[in-house]
Amino acid sequence: MAADKPAATNYIATLLNDAATIPIDADVNTYEIHHPPWFDENKFKRGQKFYHANLTGAINGALTGLISILAIPSILDVLIFTGQSSTPVTAFKRYVLTILHTLNWYSHDLKPGTDFHNIFPRLSSWKSLAYVRRIHASSGKAANRKDPKMMVSQKDMAITQFGFLGFVILNPQKLGIQYVREDFEGFIHFWRTIGYMLGIEDRFNLCTDNLETTRQQMQLVNDQLLRPALQSPSSDFVFMTKTMIDGLWAFSNFLEYDAYMFLTRRICNVPGHYYWDSDERDGSPAVYKQLGWHSRFMLAFLMTVNEVLLFIAPFRWWFNLQTVINTKIVNRYFPVLAMIKYGIKNAYVRVFY
């Protein structure tokens, strides 16, 4: 099915105008979550399977995606207003909570009453989505009371949706992603469904039933919104992203600010962020040569993993296994680094419903 380029262009115009003025939920108490009418369980599960097969690359794609969306002022303003991620310890708890919720969505059937098992007993993924939607709505409403220009809008939610899958779809070769067309279609359907259940209207949903159209819409979001914002970031962006990386270091000690900022801008195609001899030059100075020795060392490691080793099956399986152990076992039950840095009480992040 061919893509409709005018449809993608119209989508961006609608996103920047109509979607920017419509809150995600006008009333926190009047909505109910339910499957979208176009929900396809087989595609949804295909998306989950694709994620787990590319776990390391997909997590790096989501982390760099999260960094990129914080460059959007309307998203950053509400985040600053909540005050839940402005120090390393609050950022640690805020973003680990996000990780736990998204791992839930990726790991279980999306049905009312279904529960976590094994690692996460008694927690329902259906309830998880309802909780996250309620938090978005209440945070937006509180921010709007303080400043009528602040809200969690349909636009902001669609851009946030990009953060979780946009770089994976647009630049899989920079994240070590292995896929066939049906994998991408399943992954897009997964996030189209999650977006719908979190309150994104179909007309604003970044993901569609057409792979090419979705790619074009993502490319326009990347080119018109994220890349310019990353090229001229605000001081608030620098502070909040440094705090995020500093906070999450206790979750993964491979995190290093300058290295991950380089990766984010590289995946977003910001000029000057070439690395390999085979990369196309754009006439801008090589940014990585301006980094300190520790940042360059960490960047070399991350680049080798993302763009070389993850394309080799045994290495991909090994890094995926290490990611599972670190995410679902060590940081869930034995968060030693977080205990040392933040204390035992703060090291264990509880998922509230």
N, C-alpha and C positions, 0 to 999 in steps of 0.2 A: 504494500500500500504506500503510495507516494506521499511525501510530506507536502503540507500546504504552507508555503513561505508567507503569504499574506496573513494566514491565521496566526503564525508565530509573531509576526510584527504587530498585529492587532492585540495579541495577548499582552505584549509589553506595554502598549499604550493603555490598555484597560487596567493592568496591574499598577501602573504609576499614577493613574487618575482615580478611577472608581474604587479600586481595592484599598487605596491609601486612606480612604475616608470611612471605611466600614470596619467596625470592630469585629473580632473573631466571634464573640457572643455578646449581644447587647444585654442579655439578662443571664446571670450566672445560674439561675435556678430553673429555667424553663425548657432546657434542651434535654434530649435523650440520645445517647450514642447507639448507633445501629449499623449493620452492614450497609454499604452503598448498594443501590439496585443493580449495579453492573459487577458486583463482587464475584470473582472467579477463584475458588479455593485452590484449584490446581496451580494457577499462576502465582497465587500468593505463596504457596509452599515452594514453588520453584524459586521464587525470590529469596526465601529463607535459606534454601539449600545453597544457592549461589553465594550468599553472604558467608556462610560457614566454610565453604570451600575456598573463599578468598579472604579469610578473617583478618589477617594482618594488614593486607592492602586496603580493605574496606574500612578498618578502624583508622588507619592513617588518612584515608580520604575524608572520613567524618571529622577527624580532629583538625585537619587543615581547612575543611569546609566551615567548621565552627569558628576558627580564627577569622576566616574571610568575612563571614556575615556580621561579625562584631564591628567591622569597618562601616557598616550602614548606621548612620546616626540615630534613626528612629528606633532601631533595635537596641543599640547601645544605651540610649537614654533611659529606656524602661528598665534595662538590666541594672544600670547604676541606681535608679530610683528604688529598686527592691532592696538594695544593700546586702544581698545574699552572696555576693562573690567579689567583694572589694578588698578582702584580705586573703592571704594564702589559705588559712584554715577554712574560711567560709567558701572560698572558691573550690577547695578540695571537696567539701561536703556537697556543694551544689552540683559540680560536674560529675562526681562519682554517682550521685543520685540519678543524673541523666543517663549515665552509662548503664546502671542497673535497670532502669525502665526500658531502654532500647534493647538491651540483651533479652529482656522478657519478651518483647514483641517479636524478636527474631527467632525465639526458641520454642514458642508454644502455639497451639491452635488458637485462632481468634474466635472464641465462642463465649457467650455469657456463662459464667459459672465455672469455666475451666480454671484450674489451679496450677501454680508452679509445682514442681516435684523435685526431689533430690536436693539440689543446691538451694532453691528458694521455696521452701514449703509454705503453703497456705496463702500465697499471694497470686491473685488472678490477673492475667494480662488484660482482660476486659476492664477490670477495675482500675488497672494501671492507666489505661487510656482515658478513662473517665476522670481520674485524679489529675492527670496532666492537663486535660482540657479545662478542668475547673480552676486549676492554678493559673493558667494563662488568662482565663477570663477575669478572675478576681484581681490579678496583678494589673491587667490593663485597665480595669475599672478604677482601681485605687490611684494609678498614675494619672488617669484622665481627670479625677477629682482635683488633683493638685495642679495639673496643667492641661487645659482642654485640647492642646495640640498633641499630648502624649496618649497613646493607646496601643494595645496589641492588635494591629490591623490585619486584614486579610492579606495585604501586601507583605507585611513583615513575616507572617506565617508561611507564605509561599517561598520567600527568600530563605527562611529557616529550613524549609523542606529541601531546598537546594543544598544546604550545608551537609545534609546526611547522605546524599547520593550524587550530587551534581558533578563533582570531580571524578568520581568513579566512572560515570557515563561518558564524560567529555575527554578525560585523559587517562584511560586505563593503563596505557603503556608506562606512565610515570608512577604507577602504584602497584605494578606487578600483577595486575588483574588478568585472570584467565577466563574466557567466556566464549559462548556462542550466542547468536542472536536471541534465542529463546531465554537465555539467562538474563539478559538485559530487559527483555519484555517482562519477565517475572519480577525482577527487582523494581522496575518502574511501577508495575501493578501493585506490588507490596506497598510502596510509598504513596502511590495514589490513594490506596485504601486507608493507610494511616493518616494521611492528610485530611481525607474526607471525615474520618471519625474524630479528628481533632478540631473540626469545625471549618475547614477550608471549603468554600463553595466550589462546585464543579467548574464554574467559569474562571475561577482564579487558581485552580489547582495546577501546579507546575507540570504534573505528570498527566499524560493523556493515554488513550488507547492506541496511539500510533508512535512507534519508536522514533521515526525521523522528525515528526513534529515536536515531540518532547525534547529531542536533542537540540533542535533549533531554538526552542524557547529557553532552554538552559544556556545555550551559547549566548543568546542576547542578554540574559541576566548576568552572565559572566562578563561580557564585553562592555555593557552599558552601565552596570551598577557596581559589581564587585571589583573589577580591575581598576577603574578610576579611583575608587575609595581606597584601595590598597596602595595606590601610588601616592596618595596625599592623605595619609592617616592623621587623625586628630591626636592630641596629647592624651585624651581620655582613652582612646583605642590602645595606645602604647601601654598605658598604665594597666588597663583591664586585661590585656592579653599577657603581659608579663606576670601579673598576679595569677592568672589562670595556669600558665605553664609552671610557675613556681609552686602553686598549690598542688597540681597534679604530679609533680616530680615524685611525691611520696607514693603515687600509684604506679608510675613507671619512671625509673631513673634514666631512661634513654631520652627523656624530654630535655631539650635545651633551646632556649628562646630564639637565638639568632638562627640556628639551624632550621627550626620549624617555621620561622618567618620566611626564610629562603625557600623552603619546600612549598609553602603556601603560595608565595608569589610566583614561583616556577610553574606550579600546576595551573595557576590562574593566567599564565602567559604574560606576566609583567616583564617589560624589557630589561635586559641585563642579567636575567636569571638563567643563563646557560651554564653548563657544567662540563659535559663530556666534550672531547675534541670533535666528535661527530655532530654535536649540536649546531643548529643554524645560528649564526651571529646576527645581531640586529644593530650593530654599531655602537651600542651602549657599553660602558665599562663593565667588566666582569665583577659582579657584586661579591661573589664568594671569596675573591682575592682580598677583599677589604675586611674579612672577618678575622677575629682572633684565633689563636692556634687551637684552643679547645673547641670552639664553634666549628672550625674547619674539620677537626677530627671527627666530631659527632656527625657533621654533614656528610663526610665521606662514608661513614658507616651506614647512615640512613639511605644515601643514594645507592650504595652497593646492594643493600637489602631490597629496596623498592624497585630498582630498575634493572637488577641483574639476578640476584638469588631467588626472588619470588617467582621467576619464570622457569626455575629448575625444580621439578616436582619434589624430590626429597627435601630440599631446603624449604620449599613452601610448606610442606607437611610439618617440618620441624618448627618453623617459626609460628605456624598456626597452633601447634600443640603448646608451645611456650606461652602464647597469648592466652589460650584457654586456662592453663595452670595459673598464670599470673592474675587473670581477671576473675575467674570463678572459684578459685581455691585460696591462693595466697592472700589476695586483697579482700576476700570475703571473710576468711577465718583467721588469717595470720598476718594482718597488715603491719608488719614490723616497722617499716620505714615511717608509716603514718603515726604509729605509737611513739616513736622516738621524736618525731617532729612536732606532733600536735597533742600528744597524750593519749592514753588508752581510751578515754571517753569519746574523744573526737575521731579516733581512728576507725571506729565502726559506724558505718553510715546505714541508718535504718530507712527502709522504704515506707513512707506514711501513706495511708489511704484515708 
